[in-house]
């Protein structure tokens, strides 16, 4: 991608003086095209508005003809700048691309084909303007409502018969454009501008159920999740990019296959981190609305992911602030209540017992919540300490580092919260098992084993002091 024109703007390009007669002589444009261009070019906004109100489709036909017929960079950039200026003043003018003038050409330029071809230009100005204009063309297409009606089924899933046959060509163009946008997220043509440009287009287009399906098929979730994590962890936030990334995710939560894949794609952690670090209210609002939508979905189980990502702390912090937006307060209240319910379910001793009996342990709220251990430590005595004995068997025989680390951590918690925990663990040879794990090659296992041994060795009063500090 040539970036020699990085500083180009629509206003600077429109200051150029072009010799349109040359292209008439070369038979690339017609006399009628020339007349329309001269009548419109270099006029004030009021005059241009009047001309477009009279013959808007005629002017877009002339401009598209130039883009179809002329390949010279300065000309292409100039026409793109004219069109960009036209729809920036009034986005509703994008409808002109789909209408015929009274004296329409026998061979009308197809806006989809014209702009899709320009996406392959090597200068960034042309590519970015073509991307923006193509987004406007798709958004304003007359068959859009029909496509939306066919494109949605229950829970936002798209039907395999979503697109009517008459619109199949437009659908193919749309599919090509979504592939282009995904490619820009995956391998940006411009190091700093391709991703924001692609996200801006996606934030608009993902309003359509059919586009959500296309984006998901192009592994869109795997492209958005790293963006959320990178932006949240970096010091300098691009607030508009973060907002549009969260907006895209929120829209995808209405498409069931995408919603069900968000946890495994790392999207939940990214949304929570965005909610934690956001300094703009609109970014915070959109991240919370996306999380709320997922939490409300009965087929999406993200309770453990939300707790592990630290959402309870984020909600507690954000609720201390005041907001003018009622949606924000409602989302915070909903998530606070939902988390309380979920933590209670996640922290049930029966769930913990089943996990221990499975022989595989993972860091979940049950293991890290002091409330869980205070409420349930006496239940370890059931069936002659069956759950504790199985936990010790795991420490003796498991080869999984995470399971061993969590097991040592849990044994330490049992010692801390049970009145006779030290003596019981020592009687069951727990001390020897954990001391062996202090030599384990995994650093996390070593760390948890050391902490557990300290709890076994320390007297109860010193243990309480250690926990308090």
Buried (B, 14 or more C-beta within 10 A) or exposed (E): EBBEBEEBEBEEBBEEEBEBEEBBEEEBBBEBBBBBBEBBBEEEEEEBBEBBEEBBBBBBBBBBBBBBBBEEBEBBBBBBBBBBBBBEEEEEBBBBBBEEBEEEBEEEBBBBBBBBEBBEBEBBBBBBBBBBBBBBBBBBBEBBEBBBEBBBBEBBBBEEEBBBEEBEEBBEBBBBBBBBBBBBBEEBBBEEBBBBBBBBBBBBBBBBBBBBBBBBBBBBBBBBBEBBBEBBEEEEBBEBBBBBBBBBBBBBBBBBBBBBBBBEBBBBBBBBBBBBBBEEEBBBBBBBBBBBBBBEBEEBEBBBBBBBBBBBEBBEEBBEEEBEEEEBBEBBEBBBEBBEEBBEEBBBBEBBBEBBEEEEBBEBBBBBBEEBBEBBBEEBBEEEBBBBBBBBBBBBEBEBBBBBBBBBBBBBBBBBBBEEBBEBBEEBEBBEBBBEBBEBEBEBBBBBBBBBBBBBEBEBEEBEEEBEE
